[in-house]
């Protein structure tokens, strides 16, 4: 809900619980690992996910 209602949030950022390992605590900006923005890695992960679930999404 925060991301849909707050002004001035950073683009390409991850918001969620800020406690230990992002499992609890107050909501805020969390660390975004570099591989999350790696186009090649995300493309491979998407293809593997479609293969393993037998679902294909045409986005």
N, C-alpha and C positions, 0 to 999 in steps of 0.2 A: 504494500500500500504506500509505503514511504516513497518509492521511486515514481509512483504515479501522481503523487500529490506535492512533493517538495520541489521548490524552485532551485535553480543553480546547481544541480548535481552534475558531476563530470560525466561526459560521454565515454564509452568504452571502459567503464569502471564497474566494480562488483560491490554491491551493497548487501549486507546481511548481518548476522550476529558477529560481534567483534571479540567475543570471549575466547578462551582456549580452543584452538583448532577450529574456530568459527562455529562452534556447536551451541553457544549460548551467549548471553550478555546483551548489552544494548546494541541497537542497529546502527551501523555506520559504514564507512568505506573500508573494505577489506583489501588485503594484498591480492593483486591479480598476477598470477604466474605468467611469465613470458610466453610459454607454449600456448596459452589460451588465444593469443593473437597471431599465432603461426598458421598461415593459410594452408600450408602443406599438411601439417599435423591435424588440423581440424577437418580437412577434406578426407584424409585417411580414416579418421575416427568415425566420421559420418557414414562413409561407405561400409566400414566394418559393422557399424550399428544396424544399418539397413540389411546387410547380409545375415547377421545373426538373429535378427527379429523377424526376418522374412516380410518386412514392411518397406515400402518405397514411398518417399515423399517427394513430390515434384515442386520444389520451392524455387 
